[in-house]
Amino acid sequence: MSWLYLLSGGVACAIFAYLLVALFYPEKF
């Protein structure tokens, strides 16, 4: 069950990082 927790955590971090980049660099999107 821990791998599922790690996977969902990684996906959440990736989405958060993507939103941060889209917020700071909107001209690239």
ABEGO torsion letter per residue (X at the ends): XAAAAAAAAAAAAAAAAAAAAAAABAAAX
